[in-house]
Structures are given as structure tokens and as C-alpha cells.
Amino acid sequence: MTTDPPAEAPPNVHGQRVLVAGATGYLGRHLVRALVDAGCRVRVLVRRPEQATTFPGGVDAFVGQVTDPATLSGVTDGVDVVFSALGITRQRGGGKYLDVDYRGNLALLRLAEKAGVARFVYVSVLHGRELRGTVRLAAAKEKFVDALDASPVSSVVVRPTGYFSDMGEFLTMAGRGTVSLIGDGQLRINPISGRDVAAACIEAAASTATDVQIGGPDVLSYEAIARAAFAAHGTAPRIRHLPRGLVVAAVRVLARCTPEHVYGPLQFLIAVMTHEMTAPPTGSDHLANFFARQTVASGEASTAHDAPTAG
């Protein structure tokens, strides 16, 4: 955690007017819920009018497209703190990382500067600086971080290890009978729930930190996560180990001959699974409970499951 103080003391977000960008995503919804519970006056940026009805009463919805800055006029007016979880995770509709993760966030930042916003909280990825040279998603996010660092608006970048929702891919593979891992599966990650990331973002907003790395309470190898996924299904583990070099080479080939929406998510996934992704632990939600919750929701309830926590 970097603790260089910004030019002015950051605001306590409790009771403040806040804007959440990326509010319809996994983390964004947890952020909205946590900020409402904190007594904030919450505005969300949504792409379509019908999305406004999916938020709690009292949440102010602003309809606009971050890829069309003309539709964003006024979105930051009266706002004290911007929380941006805006970014592409699974590319749909032809959007590109630079269009959304960089230019979309940059459009919000420029409006925040004009409106006199006191603090900008941006959610990037762990090891983003190291990955920017080889991973398109990280490159776009870190390009925005560069702009944020140069901005007069006080800011903090929050860097989670990986969300519980991402770990759901292990649960899906286990449900199909086999989990594929890269290499020996002994690299580690401490994934974190959306609820715990949201709490960390609120804490970071009121701190003097400029860059915060966070992970969940449990440090696990990828093999351990695979075994936990099988345990949630109540099935025997069947794990396939793929040669790291072969997988990395295959993704490099895809990057040369397929569109970004094809190779981009794979490129990021492989980068994550071939690096240690551990960060200082925070929060109280456990991955095993999230897996239990997901299998219960899909009709695989078991009396052996622990009571789930929010993920």
C-alpha cells in the first residue's frame, strides 16, 4: 500500500453524494449496496433506462454511454466521490478495452475534474503495471491509471487479486467433470468477494492511500481451488494439467490471428493463472462458502454445506 498523501485530505464517504460507474457488474452492485448502507446519496451510471429499475429505491440513475462522452454531460455534477468499476470483463457487442477501460474512464475523469469532484476511486487489477506489456486488458487499465496519476483530482487505485465470480469458472468446469489447470497448479491466489472489495473501496476512499492491493482471507493454490469446486459438487476430483509453455504459445498465436474479443479474455486468464496473485488479506468471506452458495442456487443443495456468506 502506498501512503503518499494527496494534496487535500480525502472525504469520508458516509453521507456524501457518490457516483458508481460500472454499477451493473458484479463489483458495481456490491458497491451500490455498501454505499447505500453507509448512508450515501448514490447515483449510478447505466447504459439503458430499464437498468435503473434494478437498483434499490432512492438510487439516482443516470443513463449514458461512456463510449459517447456527449451523453455523459452532468453525470458528475454535485458528486463528491466517483467509484469506477467500469471495464470489460467478457467482451460483448464489439467493445474494446481501450474504448471502455481507458477512454470511457477518461471521459468520466475529465468530467470529474470540471465538476470539482474530491476523490476518484478506480478498481484496476493486481500486477497491472507488470502485465501491461503483454496483456491488452491490463494495458488499457494502466493507461487510465497514468491519466489518473496526472490528474489534479485526488485518487486511489484499488487492485484486487481476483473476484469470487471469476473463481466460478472452476465450479463450472468441475460441474462438467474435469478442471484444467496450467502447469502444476501450485501457484497461489487469495480471491476476494465483491462485498469485501466494496468495503475496501469505501475504506480506501477515506484514506490517504494512492494504490491499494487487496485479497481475500484465504490463500489457496489453484489446485486447492479446483478441489474445493469438486467438493462443492460432491464429486471426486478430476484435474488435468496443461503444459504452461504450450498454453502461453497458443494464446500468442490467437493474439495474432483473432479479434480482441476472442483472445483478450484468454490472454488475461492465462496471465493470472501463471503468476502468483496474492495480496494483503482483508474481509471475512470465504471461497468455499461462495461455492456452496452457487451449488445450492443451482439445485445441488447439500446438508454438508456450510452456511454461505455473500460473495
C-alpha positions as CSV (number, residue, x, y, z in Angstrom):
1,M,0.0,0.0,0.0
2,T,1.3,3.4,-1.0
3,T,0.6,6.1,1.6
4,D,1.8,9.3,-0.1
5,P,-0.9,11.8,0.9
6,P,-2.9,13.6,-1.8
7,A,-3.0,17.4,-1.9
8,E,-6.0,17.6,0.4
9,A,-7.5,15.2,3.0
10,P,-9.9,12.8,1.2
11,P,-13.6,12.9,2.2
12,N,-15.3,10.5,4.5
13,V,-17.8,9.0,2.0
14,H,-20.5,8.4,4.6
15,G,-23.4,10.7,3.8
16,Q,-21.7,12.1,0.6
17,R,-23.0,12.2,-2.9
18,V,-21.3,9.4,-4.8
19,L,-21.3,8.2,-8.4
20,V,-20.8,4.5,-9.2
21,A,-19.7,3.7,-12.8
22,G,-19.9,0.0,-13.8
23,A,-22.8,-0.3,-11.4
24,T,-24.5,-3.2,-13.2
25,G,-21.4,-5.5,-12.9
26,Y,-20.5,-8.0,-10.2
27,L,-18.5,-5.5,-8.1
28,G,-20.6,-2.5,-9.0
29,R,-23.7,-4.0,-7.5
30,H,-21.9,-4.7,-4.3
31,L,-20.5,-1.2,-4.2
32,V,-24.0,0.3,-4.6
33,R,-25.4,-1.8,-1.8
34,A,-22.5,-0.9,0.5
35,L,-22.7,2.8,-0.2
36,V,-26.5,2.8,0.3
37,D,-26.0,1.1,3.6
38,A,-23.4,3.7,4.5
39,G,-26.0,6.4,4.1
40,C,-24.5,7.8,0.8
41,R,-26.6,9.6,-1.8
42,V,-25.9,7.2,-4.7
43,R,-26.0,7.9,-8.4
44,V,-25.4,5.1,-10.8
45,L,-24.3,5.3,-14.4
46,V,-26.3,2.9,-16.6
47,R,-26.4,2.2,-20.3
48,R,-30.1,1.6,-20.7
49,P,-33.2,3.1,-18.9
50,E,-34.5,-0.3,-17.9
51,Q,-31.4,-1.0,-15.9
52,A,-32.4,1.8,-13.5
53,T,-35.2,-0.3,-12.1
54,T,-32.8,-3.0,-10.8
55,F,-31.4,-0.8,-8.0
56,P,-32.7,0.0,-4.5
57,G,-35.2,2.8,-4.1
58,G,-33.5,6.2,-3.6
59,V,-30.7,5.4,-6.0
60,D,-30.5,8.0,-8.7
61,A,-29.9,6.5,-12.2
62,F,-28.1,8.5,-14.9
63,V,-28.4,7.0,-18.4
64,G,-25.4,7.4,-20.7
65,Q,-22.8,5.7,-22.7
66,V,-19.1,6.0,-21.7
67,T,-18.2,5.4,-25.3
68,D,-20.2,8.6,-26.2
69,P,-19.0,11.4,-23.9
70,A,-21.8,13.7,-25.2
71,T,-24.3,11.5,-23.3
72,L,-22.5,12.0,-20.0
73,S,-22.9,15.7,-19.6
74,G,-23.9,16.4,-15.9
75,V,-23.2,12.9,-14.6
76,T,-20.6,14.2,-12.1
77,D,-22.4,17.4,-11.1
78,G,-22.8,17.6,-7.4
79,V,-20.8,14.5,-6.8
80,D,-18.2,14.2,-4.0
81,V,-16.6,10.9,-4.8
82,V,-16.6,8.8,-8.0
83,F,-16.2,5.0,-7.7
84,S,-15.4,3.4,-11.0
85,A,-15.6,-0.4,-11.5
86,L,-16.0,0.3,-15.2
87,G,-14.3,-2.1,-17.6
88,I,-14.8,-5.0,-19.9
89,T,-14.5,-8.4,-18.3
90,R,-16.2,-10.6,-21.0
91,Q,-16.3,-8.7,-24.3
92,R,-19.7,-8.4,-25.8
93,G,-21.1,-6.2,-28.6
94,G,-17.7,-5.4,-30.1
95,G,-16.4,-3.1,-27.4
96,K,-12.7,-2.9,-27.0
97,Y,-10.6,-2.5,-23.8
98,L,-9.2,0.9,-24.9
99,D,-12.7,2.1,-25.7
100,V,-14.1,1.3,-22.3
101,D,-11.3,0.7,-19.7
102,Y,-9.3,3.7,-20.9
103,R,-11.4,6.2,-22.9
104,G,-14.6,5.5,-21.0
105,N,-13.0,6.1,-17.7
106,L,-11.0,9.1,-19.0
107,A,-14.3,10.7,-20.1
108,L,-15.6,10.3,-16.5
109,L,-12.3,11.7,-15.1
110,R,-12.4,14.8,-17.3
111,L,-16.0,15.5,-16.1
112,A,-15.0,14.9,-12.5
113,E,-12.2,17.5,-12.9
114,K,-14.6,20.1,-14.2
115,A,-17.2,19.3,-11.5
116,G,-14.7,19.6,-8.7
117,V,-15.0,16.0,-7.5
118,A,-13.0,15.5,-4.3
119,R,-11.9,11.8,-4.8
120,F,-11.8,9.3,-7.6
121,V,-11.6,5.6,-6.7
122,Y,-10.7,3.3,-9.6
123,V,-10.6,-0.5,-9.5
124,S,-7.9,-2.0,-11.6
125,V,-6.1,-5.4,-11.4
126,L,-3.3,-6.7,-9.3
127,H,0.1,-6.6,-11.0
128,G,-1.4,-4.3,-13.7
129,R,1.8,-2.5,-14.2
130,E,3.8,-5.7,-14.7
131,L,1.2,-7.1,-17.1
132,R,0.6,-4.1,-19.2
133,G,3.2,-5.0,-21.7
134,T,1.7,-8.4,-22.6
135,V,-2.0,-8.2,-21.6
136,R,-4.3,-5.9,-23.5
137,L,-6.8,-5.5,-20.7
138,A,-4.1,-4.5,-18.2
139,A,-2.6,-2.1,-20.8
140,A,-5.8,-0.3,-21.2
141,K,-6.4,-0.1,-17.4
142,E,-2.9,1.1,-16.7
143,K,-3.1,3.7,-19.4
144,F,-6.0,5.2,-17.5
145,V,-4.1,4.9,-14.2
146,D,-1.4,7.0,-15.8
147,A,-4.0,9.7,-16.6
148,L,-5.4,9.4,-13.1
149,D,-2.0,9.9,-11.6
150,A,-1.6,13.1,-13.7
151,S,-5.0,14.5,-12.8
152,P,-5.5,17.2,-10.1
153,V,-8.3,15.1,-8.6
154,S,-7.2,13.1,-5.5
155,S,-7.4,9.4,-6.4
156,V,-6.7,5.9,-5.3
157,V,-6.3,2.7,-7.3
158,V,-7.7,-0.5,-5.7
159,R,-6.1,-3.7,-7.0
160,P,-8.0,-6.9,-6.1
161,T,-6.4,-10.3,-6.8
162,G,-9.5,-11.9,-8.4
163,Y,-13.2,-12.0,-7.7
164,F,-15.2,-14.9,-6.4
165,S,-17.2,-14.6,-9.6
166,D,-14.1,-15.3,-11.6
167,M,-13.4,-18.4,-9.5
168,G,-16.9,-19.6,-10.5
169,E,-15.2,-20.9,-13.7
170,F,-13.6,-23.6,-11.6
171,L,-17.1,-24.5,-10.3
172,T,-18.4,-24.7,-13.9
173,M,-15.5,-26.9,-15.0
174,A,-16.0,-29.2,-12.0
175,G,-19.6,-29.5,-12.8
176,R,-18.7,-30.7,-16.3
177,G,-16.4,-33.4,-14.8
178,T,-12.8,-32.0,-15.3
179,V,-10.9,-28.9,-14.2
180,S,-8.0,-27.9,-16.4
181,L,-5.0,-26.2,-14.7
182,I,-1.9,-24.6,-16.2
183,G,1.3,-26.2,-15.0
184,D,1.4,-28.0,-11.6
185,G,-1.4,-25.8,-10.2
186,Q,0.7,-24.7,-7.2
187,L,0.7,-21.0,-7.9
188,R,-1.5,-19.2,-5.4
189,I,-4.2,-16.6,-5.2
190,N,-6.3,-15.2,-2.4
191,P,-9.6,-14.4,-4.2
192,I,-11.9,-11.9,-2.7
193,S,-15.7,-11.4,-2.7
194,G,-17.4,-8.5,-4.2
195,R,-18.7,-7.5,-0.8
196,D,-15.2,-7.4,0.7
197,V,-13.8,-5.4,-2.3
198,A,-16.7,-2.9,-1.9
199,A,-15.8,-2.4,1.8
200,A,-12.1,-1.9,0.9
201,C,-13.0,0.7,-1.8
202,I,-15.0,2.7,0.8
203,E,-12.1,2.5,3.2
204,A,-9.6,3.5,0.5
205,A,-11.8,6.5,-0.5
206,A,-11.4,7.9,3.0
207,S,-7.7,7.1,3.4
208,T,-4.6,8.9,2.1
209,A,-3.5,5.8,0.1
210,T,-2.9,6.1,-3.6
211,D,-2.6,2.4,-4.5
212,V,-4.1,-0.4,-2.5
213,Q,-3.6,-4.1,-3.2
214,I,-6.2,-6.4,-1.6
215,G,-7.0,-10.1,-1.5
216,G,-9.4,-12.3,0.5
217,P,-8.7,-14.1,3.8
218,D,-7.7,-17.5,2.3
219,V,-4.5,-18.0,0.3
220,L,-5.1,-21.1,-2.0
221,S,-3.2,-22.8,-4.8
222,Y,-5.2,-23.3,-8.0
223,E,-5.2,-27.0,-7.4
224,A,-6.8,-26.4,-4.0
225,I,-9.5,-24.2,-5.6
226,A,-10.2,-27.0,-8.1
227,R,-10.6,-29.5,-5.3
228,A,-12.9,-27.1,-3.4
229,A,-15.0,-26.8,-6.6
230,F,-15.4,-30.6,-6.8
231,A,-16.1,-30.8,-3.1
232,A,-18.9,-28.2,-3.6
233,H,-20.4,-30.5,-6.2
234,G,-19.9,-33.6,-4.1
235,T,-17.9,-35.3,-6.8
236,A,-14.4,-36.8,-7.0
237,P,-11.7,-34.5,-8.3
238,R,-10.6,-35.0,-11.9
239,I,-7.8,-32.5,-12.7
240,R,-6.0,-32.1,-16.0
241,H,-2.6,-30.3,-16.0
242,L,-1.8,-28.4,-19.2
243,P,1.8,-27.5,-20.1
244,R,2.4,-23.8,-19.4
245,G,4.6,-23.2,-22.4
246,L,2.1,-24.8,-24.8
247,V,-0.8,-22.7,-23.4
248,V,1.1,-19.4,-23.5
249,A,2.2,-20.1,-27.1
250,A,-1.4,-20.9,-28.1
251,V,-2.6,-17.6,-26.8
252,R,0.2,-15.7,-28.5
253,V,-0.9,-17.3,-31.8
254,L,-4.6,-16.4,-31.1
255,A,-3.5,-12.8,-30.4
256,R,-2.1,-12.6,-33.9
257,C,-4.9,-14.1,-35.9
258,T,-8.2,-13.5,-34.0
259,P,-10.1,-10.3,-32.8
260,E,-9.5,-8.9,-29.4
261,H,-12.9,-10.2,-28.1
262,V,-11.7,-13.7,-28.8
263,Y,-8.1,-13.7,-27.5
264,G,-8.4,-10.9,-24.9
265,P,-10.2,-12.7,-22.1
266,L,-8.0,-15.8,-22.6
267,Q,-4.9,-13.7,-22.6
268,F,-5.9,-12.2,-19.2
269,L,-6.9,-15.6,-17.7
270,I,-3.6,-17.2,-18.7
271,A,-1.6,-14.3,-17.3
272,V,-3.5,-14.6,-14.0
273,M,-3.1,-18.3,-13.7
274,T,0.7,-18.2,-14.5
275,H,1.5,-15.6,-11.8
276,E,1.4,-15.5,-8.0
277,M,-1.8,-13.5,-7.3
278,T,-1.6,-12.9,-3.6
279,A,-2.1,-9.6,-1.8
280,P,-2.6,-8.5,1.8
281,P,-5.7,-10.3,3.1
282,T,-8.9,-8.5,4.0
283,G,-12.5,-9.2,4.6
284,S,-14.3,-12.2,6.0
285,D,-15.9,-14.0,3.1
286,H,-14.6,-17.5,2.2
287,L,-14.4,-19.0,-1.3
288,A,-15.7,-22.4,-0.1
289,N,-18.9,-20.8,1.2
290,F,-19.3,-19.0,-2.1
291,F,-19.0,-22.3,-4.0
292,A,-21.6,-23.8,-1.6
293,R,-23.9,-20.9,-2.3
294,Q,-23.6,-21.3,-6.0
295,T,-24.3,-25.0,-6.0
296,V,-27.3,-24.5,-3.7
297,A,-28.6,-21.9,-6.1
298,S,-28.2,-24.4,-9.0
299,G,-30.2,-27.0,-7.2
300,E,-27.3,-29.0,-5.8
301,A,-28.1,-28.3,-2.1
302,S,-26.4,-30.5,0.4
303,T,-26.8,-30.6,4.2
304,A,-23.0,-30.9,4.4
305,H,-22.5,-27.4,3.0
306,D,-21.5,-24.6,5.4
307,A,-23.8,-21.6,5.6
308,P,-22.8,-19.3,2.8
309,T,-21.7,-15.8,3.1
310,A,-22.3,-13.1,0.5
311,G,-20.0,-13.2,-2.5
